[in-house]
Amino acid sequence: MSNIKTGIVMMNLGGPADLDQVGPFLLELFADREIIQLPFQRWLGPYIARRRTPRVKALYAGIGGGSPILRYTEAQGRGMVERLDRLSPETAPHQFYVAFRYVRPKSEDALRAMQADGVRRAVAFTQYPQFSCSTTGSSLNELWRAASRTGLKDAFEWSIIDRWATDDGFIEAMTDTVRDGLAQFQPADRGRVVLLFSAHSLPLDVIDRGDPYPQEIGASVQRVVERLSAPNPYILAYQSDVGPVRWLGPSTERVIRRLGARGEKRVLVVPIAFTSDHIETLSELDREYGEVAHRVGITQFRRAPALNERPRFLDALADLVHRHLRSGEVYGTQYLLRCPGCANPQCRNILNPISGSAPEPRSTRPDPALGARL
């Protein structure tokens, strides 16, 4: 037992590390009703997963045979705890633990590793800057379920960092990536480059329940644009919609096509909701949408670099956790407020909060009339 004083669980969706993991990853993804709700999901989910597996395998093969997201998350975790040990010696030593949804390491792996390290004080730290019930919310729900499955419900005292869409460190790090992206254009052209901010889309039924994701994405974009202080026009779009349901738009691909049709020649795409490179940046944005841009006449299509291991971003992660630990807060002010149409009784819960107790989530019962309309 290494007696780590503070454990930080870095929660994210994850991605298949090799081609053999692609099929099982998709099967779990399309079975999860907290991410996507399909008609006849028990049958339709596996059908869609099996149909998509060959194509998705080919995409992963094109970026090296697997997702680099674990490698980057571990690098971010190492940089974060190294800085935290210096910033907050009173809560040191710190250690990070990765908790992915559909590939290992999963929540059970993180919890067991914390138990082995002698952790008592734990922070559930979302790696999605902008909150959604489908991402941060479902990851937290799975973390609490995993604690029950492993018999570790009482093993740790928890607090939560549930969102950081407008955190100064994150915004400054993102703004730096935009500046680096603009540096790929000739100086005389930079002011005319269209900034295309792209975020992962969500099914509209999630948004219609009152999910805060769209406004938090918009807040991040606005803060970056203000910090950038440049004359560039900008637009926000959404990518990666799959399955026979309606998704939040406009789609990034459609926006690229329309920009080309209107004669725009210079576009910088900015992955505003992603903290590291993975298939959505390396394949979808760089390759698939790069080809679309070329076909519609956009002669200079570039992407701002991902945050990955950038020192300013590692500083931001450490500062976020440091301020959180110093505050003594269990969670942010918005965490307990459920979506108006929420029908999931597990949402916005927390195990063993550091204060010893936590208020009940607000709006624990959805309004029946509102729920019927949503």
N, C-alpha and C positions, 0 to 999 in steps of 0.2 A: 504494500500500500504506500503510495507516494505522498499522501497528505496534501493534495492540491487544495488551496483554501477557497478558490472561486472557480466554478465551472461555467463556461459560456457555450450554450448549445446554438450552433449556427444552422438555422433551418432553411432548406431550399428544396426545390423540386428534384434536382439532380438530373442525371442523364446516363445512358448506358456507356460503360467504360470500354466495351468491345462489341463486336457485331453479334455475339451470342446472347447478349443481354437485351437486344433491341426488341425481340418478340415479347418476352416476359414484361419488359418495361411498358410496352404499349397495352398489353392485356390489363395490367393493373391500372394504368391511366384511364382507359375507357370503361373500367368497372367502377370507378370512384365517382359517386354521385355528388360529392362535395366539390368536385372540379367541373364536371359536365353531366347534365341530366338528359338522358336520351329516352325516347319511347321504347318500351320493351328492352331495357338496358341489359338485362341478363343474357339476352340473345344477340341484340344488335351491337353491344359493346365488343364482345369477342369477335364478331364478324368484321367490324370495322378495323379492329386491331390486326387481325390476320390479313385482311386485304391490304393494309398499309405497310405491313412489315417488310416486304421485298423492296419497296420504294424507299422507305426510311433507312433500311440497311445500306442501300446504294448511296444515300446522302451522307451517312456516317463514314462509309468507305472513302468518300471524296474529301473528307476532312481529317483523314488519318486513321480511321477505323474505330473511333469512339469519341465520346465527349471529354473535353479537357476540364469540365466544371469542377470535378473533385480536386484535381491538381491545383487549380486556381483558388478554390475555397480553402484548401489546406495552407497554401501560401499566404492568403489573406489572414487566416487564423494565426499563423505563426507571427506574422508582422504585428498583428493586433496585440497578442499577449506579451510580446517582447516590449512593446511600448507601454502596455498597461502595468507591467511590473515596475517600470520606472515612474509612471504617473501616479500610481496608487499602491505604494508599498504596504499600506495597512490592509489591503485586501489580497495581497500577493501570497504565494504564487498563484497565477492564473493559468488555466488551460482551456483550450477550445475543443469542442466535440461536434462533429458534423452529423446532422440528421437529415437525410434525404427521404423522399416519399416512396419511390418505387424501385430504387436500387440501393445496395449497401454502400456506405453505412446508413442504416435506418435509425429511427428513434430508439428502438431497443438496444442497438449497438452503442449509441451515445450514452444511454442511461446505465448500461452495464459497465461501460468504461469509467463513468463518473463514480459509480459505486466502488470499483476496484481502486480508484485513485483517492478514495476517502473524502470525496466532495460532500459538503453539506449545503453550502450556499450556491445556488444555481440561477443563471440568467438565461431565459429563452429569448434568443436574439434573432429576429427575422432578417433574412438576407434579401427580402423584397422591400425596397425603400417605401413603396406606396402600398397601403393596406388594401387587401381584398379578402372577403370571406373565402374565396376559392384558393387563395395562396396562403397568406399568413394565417387566416382563420382556420383553414383545414389542416395546416401543419401543426398548429397548437392543439387542435382537437386530437390529432393522431398522437402527439406527444403525451397527452394525458391518458389516452387509451393504452399506449404502450407501457406507461407506468403501471397501469392496472394489470396488464398481461404479464409483466415481469415481476409482479409483487413488490414494486418499488414506489408505491403511492406515497409512503411516508418517509422516503429516504432523503429527500432534499427539500430545502426551503427556497421557493421560487419567486422571481419577479420577471417582468416581461418588457422587452423593447419591441413594441408592436408596429411602429412605423417611424420613418424619418425622411419623409418626402421633401421637406424644406430645410433640413438641417444644414447649417452653414458650411460645415466641412464637406458634406456630400455635394452640395451645390457648387462649391469652389472646385472640387475635383472634377465634376462633370463639365464645368465651364472650361477647365484646362483641356479636356479632351476635345471640346469644340474648337478651341483655339488651335490645337494641334491638327485637327481635321482641316481647318481653313488654311493652314500653312501648306497644305498639299496643292493649293491653287496659286496661280500667279498673283503677285501683290496687287496689280491693277484690277484683277477680276474678283477679289475676295468679297468686296462689298455687294456684289451682285449675285453671290451664291445663295440659293434657296436652302434654308435649314429645314430638313424634314425629320422631325422628331418621331421616332417609332417606338411603340410599346406593344407588349403582348396583348392581344384582344381577349375578351371574355364573352361568354354567351349572354345574349340580351336578357334572358330570364333572370340571371344573376344581377344585372344592372337594375332591372325593373323592380327588384325587391328592395332597392335602396342602397346597394353596395357603394362605398365611398371611393372606389378605385378611379373613376373618371376625373373627379375633381382633384384628387391627390396627384394624378399624373399631370393634369393641367397646371397645378400649383408648382410642381417641379419645373415644368417647361418655362413658366413665366419667370420664376426666380433665376433660372439659367440665362434666359434672354436679358433680363435686367442686369445681371452680373457681367454679361458679355459686353454690354454697351456698344454694340455694333449696329450698322444700318441694315443688316440682312433681313429680308422677309423670312417668315417661318410659318410652319404648319405642323399640326399633330395628326398622326394616323396610327393605325393598329394592324398588327400582323399575326400570322400563325393561326388563323381560324380553320377548324376542321370539323367534320361531321355534319349531319343533316339538321342543324339548328341555326337560328339567326344569331349573328355575332355583332359586337360593338364595332362601329366603323367611324370614318371611312377607312377602307383597307389601304395599307401601305402600297400594295401593288397597283391598285386603281389610281391612287394619287400620283404615282410615278408616271403612269400612262397619260394622265391628263396634263401633268406638267410638261411632258414631252410634246403632247399635241398642241399646247399653247406656245411652244417655241422656247421653253426654258432649256438652257444648255449646261448649266452648272448646278449640281445638287449635292449637298452633304447630308447624309443620313446619320442621325444621332440616336443610338439605342438608349433611351432615357430610363427604361425600367430594368435594365440588365446590369449586373455588377461584374460580370466576367464574360469572356468569349465562350460560346457553345454553339449548338447547331443553328440557332436562330440568327446569330451574327455571322458565323463563318460560312454557312451554307445559304440560308435564306436571304439575308441581306447582301452579302458579298457576291454570291454566285447567281442565285435565281433572280433577284431583283436587279443585279448588275446587268444581266443579260436583257431583262425587260427594258431597262433604261437605254441600253445601246440600240435596241430595236426601234424605240420611239424617238431617237434623235438626240438624246441627252449625251453630249460628247464628253463631259467630265462628271462622272458619278463616283463619289468617294464616300467612305464611312469614317466617322470619328472613332478613334481607338477606344476599346473597352477599358474599364477601370482596372481590371486584372490586379497586378501587383504594383501599381503606381504608388510611390511613397506618400503622396498627398492623400490618397484614398485610405491607405493603411493608417495614417494619422487620424483621419476622420472616424474610422471604425473604433480606434482606441479611445478617442475623445468622447464618442457617443457612450461607450460603456462606462468610461470613467465618470462622466457627469451623471449617468444613471445610478451607479453605485453610490456616489456621493449624495445624491438626492434622497435616498431611502424610499423612493416611490415604488409601489408594487407594479404599476403600469401607467400608461399615458392617460390623459383626461378623456380621450375618445373611446378607449377600449371597451368600456362596459355598455356603450350605447349600441344596441343591436339595430340591424337594418329594420325599417318599418314592417317589411313583409317577411321577416325571419320566422321560420317554422322549425328550426333545429334547436332543441333544448340544450344541446351541448355547447353552443356558441358562447364565446366570451367568458368561459370559465377559467379557473386557475387552481392548481393543486397547492396546498400548503404555502400560502403567500407569506412573505417575510414578516408581515405585520402580525401574523397569527390568525388573521381572519380577513375576509374580503366581502364587500357589499355584493348583494345579488345583482346580476346583470340587469340593466334597465330594459324595459319592454320585454319581460320574459315571456309574455303571451302576446302573439301577434293579434292585431285588430282583425276580427273575422271578416268584416266588410272589406277592409283594405286587402287582406289576404286573398279574398275572392276576386278582387279586381286585378291583383298582381299575378 
